Amino acid sequence: MIDLPITPLRLAGDLPAVRFGDDAANAQLVVFVGAGDALQAPDYLTTPDWRLRMFFQRYYGRYAARFRVWVIGRRRGMPDHFSTQDMAADYARAIEEAIGPAHVRGESLGGLIAQHLAVDRPELVSSLTLVATAHRLGDAGTRMCESWLSWAGDREWGPLFRDMTKCLYDGPGTGLSEGALEVLGSFVGMHTPKDPADFLVSVRACLEHDTLDRLGAITAPTLVIAGDVDPLFPIERLRATADAIPDSRLTVIGGTAHGSFLVQPEAFDDAVLAFLDDIAL
């Protein structure tokens, strides 16, 4: 495992970020994170602890050897009814000022946002990797997010974190039993946010998102990649998303749920890096 020197940053619009990887690389890789960003401490990216540094090494280390990698969160205090397209406009300003054209990787909610960025600001998107995301939630995903809204609004963090953990890891490829998932979710649930407001905005934005009629305008080469048993974005949503984007491909990581890149990182990274190699030819 390589040691990643990490530079914390504040980008335009007060977006928290970290930068690491090959500073000599011409290619930039920008990562938009998922809704869990809003459940972290406001300074978790700008003052990364050892656990976050290990996470970056484990899941982005192979990219850091070839790209300058930027992981960007969202601002705190987002207005009510702030949409995924509004969030994309925030990211566009930050990328334009600090980074320039980049390979964009959006994870879950970050992938919903990245869809709008690719349509509205195509000159900033060299390629698009949509991770565990689609043009809209599936029916089960809608019900799940509605439960998350209820729990977060009532500050019932235990059931919220247990359900989010199951969403990430409950697939046959994880090797985790139902009991192990319960224990893991309970442990994660011990870390509770002070204010649910930004998480509520984030989940509402997920529920309102539907870009099927916009995806045909994406010009960047695109990879849609996700688990085959993702409860938020089922396989039919993934296929519809890939089919709607002109220059796209779909890769499914077998036996994984919403956290495909966490559960099968080698297979996941192999597929993403092969895609990035192909478009570089």
C-alpha positions as CSV (number, residue, x, y, z in Angstrom):
1,M,0.0,0.0,0.0
2,I,1.5,3.4,-1.0
3,D,1.5,6.3,1.4
4,L,-0.7,9.0,0.0
5,P,0.3,12.6,0.9
6,I,-3.0,14.3,1.2
7,T,-3.7,18.0,0.7
8,P,-7.0,19.3,2.3
9,L,-8.6,22.2,0.4
10,R,-11.6,24.6,0.3
11,L,-12.8,25.1,-3.2
12,A,-15.1,27.8,-4.7
13,G,-18.5,27.8,-3.0
14,D,-17.0,26.5,0.2
15,L,-16.8,22.9,-1.0
16,P,-14.5,20.8,1.1
17,A,-12.0,18.6,-0.8
18,V,-8.8,16.7,-0.6
19,R,-6.2,16.2,-3.3
20,F,-3.7,13.4,-3.6
21,G,-1.9,11.3,-6.2
22,D,0.6,12.1,-9.0
23,D,1.1,15.9,-9.0
24,A,3.0,15.6,-12.3
25,A,0.0,13.9,-14.0
26,N,-1.8,15.8,-16.7
27,A,-5.0,13.8,-16.1
28,Q,-7.3,14.8,-13.3
29,L,-9.8,12.5,-11.6
30,V,-12.6,14.2,-9.6
31,V,-14.7,12.1,-7.3
32,F,-18.2,13.3,-6.2
33,V,-19.1,11.5,-3.0
34,G,-22.5,10.0,-1.9
35,A,-25.1,11.2,0.5
36,G,-23.1,10.0,3.6
37,D,-21.0,13.1,3.1
38,A,-23.8,15.0,5.0
39,L,-23.6,12.7,8.0
40,Q,-19.9,13.4,8.6
41,A,-18.4,16.2,10.6
42,P,-18.3,19.4,8.5
43,D,-14.5,19.3,8.5
44,Y,-14.0,15.6,7.9
45,L,-12.4,16.2,4.5
46,T,-10.4,19.3,5.4
47,T,-9.0,17.6,8.5
48,P,-8.8,14.0,7.5
49,D,-8.1,11.5,10.3
50,W,-6.1,8.3,10.0
51,R,-9.3,6.3,9.1
52,L,-10.1,8.5,6.2
53,R,-6.5,8.4,5.0
54,M,-6.6,4.6,5.1
55,F,-9.9,4.6,3.2
56,F,-8.3,6.8,0.4
57,Q,-5.3,4.5,0.2
58,R,-7.5,1.4,0.1
59,Y,-10.1,2.5,-2.5
60,Y,-8.3,5.2,-4.5
61,G,-4.7,4.1,-4.3
62,R,-4.6,2.6,-7.8
63,Y,-5.9,5.8,-9.3
64,A,-3.5,8.0,-7.4
65,A,-0.6,6.2,-9.2
66,R,-1.9,7.6,-12.5
67,F,-4.0,10.7,-11.8
68,R,-4.2,13.7,-9.7
69,V,-7.2,12.8,-7.6
70,W,-9.7,15.2,-6.1
71,V,-12.4,14.0,-3.7
72,I,-15.0,16.8,-3.2
73,G,-17.8,17.0,-0.7
74,R,-20.7,19.4,-0.6
75,R,-21.2,22.6,1.2
76,R,-22.9,22.7,4.6
77,G,-26.1,24.6,5.0
78,M,-27.6,23.7,1.6
79,P,-31.0,25.4,1.0
80,D,-34.2,23.4,1.3
81,H,-35.2,21.8,-2.0
82,F,-31.6,22.2,-3.3
83,S,-31.6,19.8,-6.3
84,T,-29.0,17.6,-7.8
85,Q,-28.8,20.1,-10.7
86,D,-28.1,22.9,-8.2
87,M,-25.4,20.8,-6.6
88,A,-23.9,20.2,-10.1
89,A,-23.7,24.0,-10.5
90,D,-21.7,24.2,-7.3
91,Y,-19.3,21.5,-8.5
92,A,-18.9,23.2,-11.9
93,R,-17.7,26.4,-10.3
94,A,-15.2,24.6,-8.2
95,I,-13.9,22.5,-11.0
96,E,-13.6,25.5,-13.4
97,E,-11.7,27.6,-10.9
98,A,-9.3,25.0,-9.4
99,I,-9.0,22.0,-11.7
100,G,-10.2,22.3,-15.3
101,P,-11.4,19.4,-17.5
102,A,-11.3,16.1,-15.6
103,H,-12.4,12.5,-15.6
104,V,-15.5,12.7,-13.3
105,R,-16.5,9.8,-11.0
106,G,-19.8,10.2,-9.2
107,E,-20.8,7.7,-6.5
108,S,-24.5,7.2,-5.6
109,L,-25.8,10.8,-5.0
110,G,-22.6,12.0,-6.5
111,G,-23.4,10.1,-9.7
112,L,-26.9,11.8,-9.9
113,I,-25.1,15.2,-9.6
114,A,-22.5,14.2,-12.2
115,Q,-25.2,13.4,-14.8
116,H,-26.3,17.1,-14.7
117,L,-22.7,18.3,-14.8
118,A,-22.0,16.3,-17.9
119,V,-25.1,17.7,-19.7
120,D,-24.8,21.3,-18.5
121,R,-21.0,21.7,-18.6
122,P,-19.7,19.1,-21.0
123,E,-16.4,21.0,-21.5
124,L,-15.5,20.1,-17.9
125,V,-16.1,16.4,-18.2
126,S,-13.4,14.3,-20.1
127,S,-15.1,11.1,-19.1
128,L,-17.9,10.0,-16.8
129,T,-18.0,7.1,-14.4
130,L,-21.4,6.6,-12.8
131,V,-20.9,4.4,-9.7
132,A,-24.0,2.8,-8.0
133,T,-26.3,5.3,-9.6
134,A,-28.9,5.6,-12.4
135,H,-31.3,8.1,-14.0
136,R,-33.6,7.6,-11.0
137,L,-34.1,5.4,-7.9
138,G,-35.9,2.1,-8.2
139,D,-39.1,1.5,-6.4
140,A,-37.5,-0.2,-3.5
141,G,-34.9,2.5,-3.4
142,T,-37.6,5.1,-3.2
143,R,-39.2,3.4,-0.2
144,M,-35.8,3.1,1.5
145,C,-35.0,6.8,1.0
146,E,-38.4,7.7,2.4
147,S,-37.6,5.7,5.5
148,W,-34.2,7.4,5.8
149,L,-36.0,10.8,5.7
150,S,-38.3,9.7,8.5
151,W,-35.5,8.3,10.7
152,A,-33.2,11.3,10.2
153,G,-36.0,13.8,10.7
154,D,-36.7,12.1,14.1
155,R,-33.0,11.7,14.8
156,E,-33.4,7.9,15.0
157,W,-29.8,7.3,14.0
158,G,-29.6,3.6,15.0
159,P,-32.1,2.2,12.4
160,L,-30.9,4.7,9.8
161,F,-27.3,3.6,10.0
162,R,-28.2,-0.1,10.2
163,D,-30.3,0.2,7.1
164,M,-27.6,2.2,5.2
165,T,-25.1,-0.5,6.1
166,K,-27.3,-3.2,4.9
167,C,-27.9,-1.3,1.7
168,L,-24.1,-1.1,1.1
169,Y,-23.1,-4.6,2.1
170,D,-26.1,-7.0,1.8
171,G,-25.1,-9.1,-1.2
172,P,-23.9,-12.7,-1.6
173,G,-20.4,-11.5,-2.5
174,T,-19.8,-9.8,0.9
175,G,-19.6,-13.0,3.0
176,L,-21.4,-11.1,5.8
177,S,-24.2,-12.8,7.6
178,E,-27.4,-11.0,8.7
179,G,-26.0,-10.9,12.2
180,A,-22.7,-9.4,11.1
181,L,-24.5,-6.7,9.1
182,E,-26.6,-5.9,12.2
183,V,-23.5,-5.6,14.4
184,L,-21.7,-3.5,11.8
185,G,-24.7,-1.2,11.3
186,S,-25.0,-0.7,15.1
187,F,-21.3,0.2,15.4
188,V,-21.5,2.7,12.6
189,G,-24.7,4.1,14.1
190,M,-22.7,5.1,17.2
191,H,-21.3,8.1,15.3
192,T,-24.3,10.4,15.1
193,P,-24.4,13.8,13.2
194,K,-25.3,16.9,15.1
195,D,-27.7,18.2,12.5
196,P,-29.7,16.2,9.9
197,A,-30.6,19.2,7.7
198,D,-28.1,18.6,4.9
199,F,-28.7,14.9,4.9
200,L,-32.5,15.6,4.5
201,V,-31.8,17.9,1.6
202,S,-29.6,15.3,0.0
203,V,-32.1,12.5,0.3
204,R,-34.9,14.6,-1.0
205,A,-32.7,15.5,-4.0
206,C,-32.3,11.8,-4.6
207,L,-36.0,11.2,-4.5
208,E,-36.7,14.0,-6.9
209,H,-34.0,13.1,-9.4
210,D,-34.9,11.8,-12.9
211,T,-32.7,12.6,-15.8
212,L,-33.8,10.0,-18.4
213,D,-34.9,12.8,-20.8
214,R,-31.5,14.5,-20.4
215,L,-29.0,11.7,-20.7
216,G,-29.0,11.7,-24.5
217,A,-27.2,15.0,-24.4
218,I,-24.2,13.5,-22.6
219,T,-21.2,13.6,-25.0
220,A,-18.5,12.3,-22.6
221,P,-17.6,8.6,-22.8
222,T,-19.4,7.0,-19.9
223,L,-19.1,3.9,-17.7
224,V,-22.1,2.9,-15.6
225,I,-20.9,0.4,-13.0
226,A,-22.8,-1.0,-10.0
227,G,-23.7,-4.1,-8.1
228,D,-26.3,-6.6,-9.4
229,V,-28.3,-6.5,-6.2
230,D,-28.2,-2.8,-5.4
231,P,-31.5,-2.1,-3.6
232,L,-31.4,1.6,-4.6
233,F,-30.7,1.3,-8.3
234,P,-31.8,-2.1,-9.7
235,I,-30.4,-3.6,-12.8
236,E,-33.3,-2.4,-15.0
237,R,-32.5,1.2,-14.0
238,L,-28.8,0.7,-14.7
239,R,-29.6,-0.7,-18.2
240,A,-32.0,2.2,-19.0
241,T,-29.3,4.7,-17.9
242,A,-26.6,3.1,-20.0
243,D,-28.9,2.7,-23.0
244,A,-29.9,6.4,-22.9
245,I,-26.3,7.7,-23.0
246,P,-24.8,7.7,-26.5
247,D,-21.3,6.6,-25.8
248,S,-21.6,4.3,-22.8
249,R,-21.0,0.9,-21.4
250,L,-22.5,-1.0,-18.4
251,T,-20.5,-3.2,-16.0
252,V,-22.2,-5.1,-13.3
253,I,-20.2,-6.4,-10.3
254,G,-21.8,-9.7,-9.3
255,G,-22.9,-10.5,-5.8
256,T,-22.7,-6.9,-4.6
257,A,-25.2,-4.4,-3.4
258,H,-24.9,-0.6,-3.2
259,G,-21.3,-0.7,-2.0
260,S,-19.8,-2.6,-5.0
261,F,-16.5,-0.7,-5.0
262,L,-16.1,-1.3,-1.2
263,V,-16.9,-5.1,-1.4
264,Q,-15.1,-6.1,-4.6
265,P,-12.5,-3.3,-5.0
266,E,-10.1,-5.3,-7.3
267,A,-12.8,-6.2,-9.8
268,F,-14.3,-2.8,-9.6
269,D,-11.0,-1.0,-10.1
270,D,-10.0,-3.3,-12.9
271,A,-13.2,-2.4,-14.8
272,V,-12.9,1.4,-14.2
273,L,-9.2,1.5,-15.1
274,A,-9.8,-0.6,-18.3
275,F,-12.5,2.0,-19.3
276,L,-10.1,4.9,-18.7
277,D,-7.4,3.1,-20.6
278,D,-9.7,2.5,-23.6
279,I,-10.8,6.1,-23.9
280,A,-7.2,7.2,-23.7
281,L,-6.3,5.3,-26.9
